[in-house]
Amino acid sequence: MSALQRTLAVLELLTQHGHGMESAAVADQLNMPRSAAHRMLNDLVAAGYVQQLREHGEYMLTTKLVSMGLSFLSQSGIVDFSQPLLDRLASLSGELARLSVIDGDRLTWVARAQGATSGLRHDPDMGAEVRLSCSSTGVAWMSALADDDALALIAQQGLGARKDYGPNAPTSLNAVLTHVKQARKRGYAIMENTHEAGTSAMGAVVRLAGQPPLGVVSISGPAVRFTRARIERLGDELVSVAAQLAVASSSSPYFQKARGLGQSGVQWPTRRAPIAKV
């Protein structure tokens, strides 16, 4: 692993530990010499990306990376074209509406609107990479792909530890493919108690006819309130909003560039692994 790859691995690890980590813990988790981890963390402190909470204490990220990400989103135009449609979807459903975008072989939630005004609220962290195998967002994306491509994505990311997800989270490739085929037939994905215990969600792929998928729009909420009957009543509206987002995406510099690359025959970078049993 190169020095750059190690540096990025340290930053990615720290994003998962908001309260900070000791240098030794960083080294152990990334399987690198403790002296190298300590030196790298101090370099990141000097660059302003990491701070040390106290002398000889834990290291944690500063807001510099957040600022960079928000600046990129602002310049990309993604939030500008999506927010009005997400606001409408959240208001209609009374639940959380989100947009995720596809980048290579991963999905990341980038915009949201909260429709719940009181009581239980599904309010997860933004910016996280989507677990494809057990989220409505991931299943919706894979429903727009060939089965072999969907399996390759799952093999690359893995199913994840069962304890980290809901009690109905798929535990095999065949189980995931069953959800994918149902979503393909229905026109949108439905996942209940899979990504998070006590949560239901639905997702529809955002794409123009004949073009690769751009992202996924989803609605999620507490399962006691966001029931299968409510989900099915919202199906047509979700699919309609997904189509409107696809058309509106033409105003985004980010998606203009993506389409330009696609038209010239250049593929987005991918890290897919060969299909393997999970």
ABEGO torsion letter per residue (X at the ends): XBAAAAAAAAAAAAAABAAEBBAAAAAAAAGBBAAAAAAAAAAAAAAGABBBABBGBBBBBBAAAAAAAAAAAAAAGAAAAAAAAAAAAAAAAGBBBBBBBBBEABBBBABBBBABABEBBBBBBBGBBBBAAABAAAAAAAAABBAAAAAAAAAAAEAEBAAABBAABBABAAAAAAAAAAAAAAGBBBBBGAABBGBBBBBBBBBBBGBBBAEBBBBBBBAAABBAAAAAAAAAAAAAAAAAAAAAAAABAAAAAAAAAAAAGBBBBBABBBBBBX
